[in-house]
């Protein structure tokens, strides 16, 4: 392992992660693991590239030096970004799986018990079939989750990086709240959010911001499509800021009218859910308990709204197509996993279908501390309310120029 001082974290952080991974490998009787998920690769080595649609893998033996299999073009990312010293690249005219098999043979792993991430997005079935066909003398075992077990709890160094991501998230949301005015297009709002995130030090997020106005807020995961915001409407925003591939996220809502009784009730119910959860969230609480606090409060409403999803999910390292770590841990009923210090969640007590035709949201990214929890943000939770008769009809560009 090369010790270098220009990675996201200190060498000791990566050494700890590899050591803990090997402890889990030994407990599962594995001689080596093949790690292919981009999130797990960056967690273990600081390796990242946008070219992860091509096969790439880190092989970690139980005792010997890890090595990487990458497309030849991506080998520079191993050399320039990571501590890994051994690479076995394959050319675009070559065969990635045969290169992997050859490397396993070269490093005396051809007859060993090898774990691989069967559920990895980027280790597709046809490649898994080929490795099963080619790796005949050893044993292949599914080890999905063996790295994620270490990722569930963020170290103090990771929390610090997520704090940098939170600065970008909050800057983006603040810009979106200001830009959301009658006569402005959703695209202009999205542009204002994006520019603010990046100016605040943010990097390309796993998902660009969600911006949905008026009736389009009822479309799941809708984002800007050029629609012009109309007087009297509302705008739903959800932004995930990114720094070194770590994310935090936040939902907020703009109302371009007087706050109606139903919208005020929705606002107060979501604020209550966050307040009550933060009062109870600490090590020892179960995932199911946390979900129940949020779900019961949101469900008990008289504005025809509902919580149509989980009430939160783990958040941290992410590459497209999603910014969440919900596959590691989600706040859902019936999950009795115990919360631990260092876990981080995007808590989403949003309300789908207020008055039957409006989706609104107030959310928070929270870290579990030694004796409670804390938010990464300090932005007010209330809806941004601009009555139609006082709202200026400006483009986002004009708003930015005036600022």
N, C-alpha and C positions, 0 to 999 in steps of 0.2 A: 504494500500500500504506500503510494507516494504521499508524503506529508507536504501539503502546500497551504499557503495562507490566502489564496485568492478565490476560494469557494464560498458558497452561501454561508456555510457553518464551519466552525473550527474542526480540525482533523479528529479531535476527541469525540465529537458528536457522531461522525460517521463510524468511527471505531466502535462506539457503544452500540450503534444500530446493527452493525455486522455481528458483533459478539452476541447480542440478544437474539438475532436471527439464528445463529448457529446453535444456541441453547435450545430453541424451539425445534430446529432440525434434529438434534440429537434425541430429544424427547419423542419425536415421531419416527425415529429409526431411519433417517434419510442420510445418505452419503453426500448428496449435493442437491441443489435446487436450481431450476431454470426459471428466471424471473423475466417476464415479458411486459407487464403492465407499465405504461409510461410513468404513472404516479409512483409506483414502487421503485422504478429505476432511479428517478430523481431523489427519492427518499434515501436510498442506499448509497448513491454515488455522486449526486449532483448532475447527472447526465440529463440533458434535455435537447430536443429538436422538434421542429414542426413536421419532420419527415417520419413520424412514427407509424404511418400506414405501411411502411416496409418493415419486414421482420427485424427485430432487435431483441437481444437477450443478454442478461447477466447470469453467468453460471457461478454459483457460490459453492465450492466444495466445503466439506465439514472442517477440513484442516488446511488445505493448500490455498494458494493465491487465486482469487476470483479472476475471471476473464470474460470479455464481451465479444459477442457476435453482432456485427452491424453491417449494413450496407457500406460499401467502400467510401461513398461520399460523406457518410456520417462519422467515419472514424476520427475526423478532426474534433468532433464534439467530445469524444472520449479523451483525446490527448489534451485539449485545451481547457476542458471544464472539470474533469474528474480526477480521482486518486487512482483509478484503475491503470495498471501497467501493462497488462496483456490483452491484446485485441486480435481477433481473427476475422477480418473483413471479407465480404464477398462482393464481387462485381455485379453490376446490373445484368450481365450476361451469365451469371453464375446461379447457384442453387443454395439458398439460405439454409434449408434443412440439412442438406448434405454437408454444408460447412459446419453446422452445429454437431452433427454426428461425428464428423472427422475430428473436431476439437475434443469431444467427449472421449474419443478413442486416444487421441494424443495425450491427454492428461489422465489416463488410466481410470476413466470413469465408465467405460463401456460395459462393464459387468456389475455395476453398482446399482443401489436403490436411489433413483432420481425422482425428485418431486417436480411437478410442473403446474402452472396455473391454468387449470382446465377451463375456468370461467373467464379468462382474460378476453377482453374485446379484440385484442390485437394478436391473438394466437388462434386463428380461425380453424374450423373443423377440418378442412382439407389438409392443413399443415400438421395438425395433431394426428390425423390418420397416417400421414407419411412418416412421422417420427415413430409411431407405434410399429409401423411396418419395418422401419430400418433399424430400430434399437431392439435387437432380438436377444442379446445375451444378458442384458440387465433387466431391471424392473422399473416401470414407470408408475408413479403414484400421484394422485391429485393432491396438491398442497395449497390450493386456493385459500387465501386468508392468512398464510403464515407470515407474510410481511405486514399485512393490514393490522394484525394483532398488535404490532409495535406502533402503528400509526394512530391507533385510537386515542392515545394520550399524547398531547403535545408537550414537548420539553420547554423549559423557560426560553431557550433560544428560538424555538418555533413560535412561541407566543409573541416574541419580539418582532419576528418577521410578519406575523399576522397583524400586528399593530400597524406596520407600514402599509399593509394592504387596506386596513380600515381607513387610513387617511385618504386613500384614493376613493374608496367606496363613499365616504361621507361627502367628499368634494363633488363627486358625480351626482349624488342625490340632491345636494344643495343647488347645484346648477340646474338640474332638471325641474326642481320645484319653482325656481325663478323663471325658467324658460316656458313653462306650461301656461299659456295664455290663449284666449280666443284669437283665431286667425292664424295661429302658428301650426305648422304641420308636425306630426309625430316625428318625422325625420329630423326636423330642426331641433326638437327636444332631445332626440337621441344624439345628435351632433354635439349639443351643448354638454350633455352628460359625459360623452366620450372625451371631449377636449379637456374638460375639468379633471377627469380621472387621470389622464396621461400627464397633464401639467403638474398634478400633485404627486408625481412619481410612480403612478400606476403603470403596469405593463399589460400586454394583451390578455384579457380574461378568457376563461374557458367558454363563456357565453357572453355575447354582447348584451347591453341593458334591454330590459323589457319595458316597452312604452305602449300603452293601450288606452285609447280615449273613448269616452261615451260607451255605446253598445259593444264596441270591440273588446271591452274589458271582460266580457263573458266568454271570450274565446281562450281556451287554455294555452298558456305559453305563447300568447300573441305578442308581437313586437311591431315596431314601426313599419308602416306600409304607405306612407305619404298622405294619410288622412289628415284633413284640417280640423283642428279642435274648434268646437262650436261654443258660443256663450251658453252658460247654464249647465255645461257638462262637467264630468269629472275625468281625471287622468290618473291611471294606475301606473306606478313606477316600481321596478325591482332592479337593483343594481348589484353586481358582484365585482368588487375591486380586487385586483391581483398584484402581488409583488413576489417575485421569484417562484411563481406558480402556486403560492399560497393565497387563499381567497377568504374574504369576509363578504357578507351580503346583507342587504337591507331593503325592505318595502316601505314605500310612503305613498300618500294619496293627496291629490290636489282637487279641490272643489271650486269650480268657477261660478259660484252662486252662493246665496245664503245657505247656511248649513240646515238642511231639513231635519225634522225630528228623527226620522229613521237613520239618516246618515250620522247624526250626533250619537244616537244609541249604538250604532256600529262602531264608531270611533271609541266610545267609552268602554265597550265590551272588549275590544282588542287590547286597549290599554290595561284593563283589569286583568286580562289573561297573562300579559307580560309581567305585570306587577305581582300577581299572586305566584306565578312560577318562580320569579326571582327571589321571592321571600322564602321559598321552600327548596330551591335547587341547591344541592350540596352533595358531597360524597356520601354514599349510602342510600340515597334515593334511587328507586329503580326507574328504568326507562318508561315502564308502563305507568308508574305514579306520575311522572312528569307529563306524559301525554294526557293523562286523565285530568290534570289541573287545567290544561289549556282546552281540551276538547269539551269538558263539561261546561266551562264558562261560555265558549263560543256557541255551543249547541243550544244553550238556554237563552234564546233571543226571540223577539217578536217582530222581526223585520224580514222574515222569510229567507234568511241567509243560512248557510251551512258551511262547515269545514269539510271539504271534499277530499282532503289529502291527509297524510301524516301531519303531525303538528310540529315537526322539526326534523333535522337531520345533521349528522356530523359534517363538518366542513373543514377544509384545509387544503391539501394539495389537489390540484385538478388540471386536466387537459381537456380540450373539447372531446366529446360533445356535452359535458355537464360540469358544473362547478361544485357539485356536492359529493360528499363521501357517504351517501345514504346506504350504499352497499356494505359499508362497514358497520354503521349503526344509525337507525332512524327512530324517532319518537313515535312509537306505535303501541296500540293496546296489546297486552299479553306478552310483552317482552320484559323479562325480569332481570335483564342485565343491570348491574349496579353501577351507578355513576361514580367516576373516579376523578381526582384532581388532574387537571390538564386536558380533559375532554372539552371539545368545542362544538357548539351547535348553532345552526341558523334556526331560530324558533319562529314559526310562521302561523300565528293565529289570525290568518286572513279570513275574510268572509265573502263567500261566493253567492251572489244573487240577492243582494240587498234590494228590497222592493221588486224582486224578480228579474231585474235587468242591470244590476251594477255589481261589479266585483271590486272590493276595496282591500287595502292591506296596510298593516303596521307590523314590522318585524324587527328582530334584533339578532345579532350574533353575540353569543355568550360563551364565556369560558368558565369551567368549574374550578373553583379555587379550593384551598385547604379547608375552609370552613363555610363556604357559600358559593357565590358566583359573581361575575362582573361582566358588564357590557364592554365591547370594544369601541362604542360610540358615545357621543354626548349630544346628538341632534335631537331636538324636540320631537315627540311622537305625534302630536296633534296633526290633523289634516291641515294643509295649507289652504286657507279659505280666502278667495278673492271674488266678492260679489260681481255679477256680470256688469252692472252699471258702472263699476269703478275700474274694471279690468282694462288695461291698455291693449289695443290691438296692434301688437308688434311682432315682427319675426324674431326668432332666436338670435339671429345675427344682429339685429338692431338692439336687442337687449344687451348683448355682449359689448357692442360699441358704446352704448350709453354708460355701461359699467366702467 
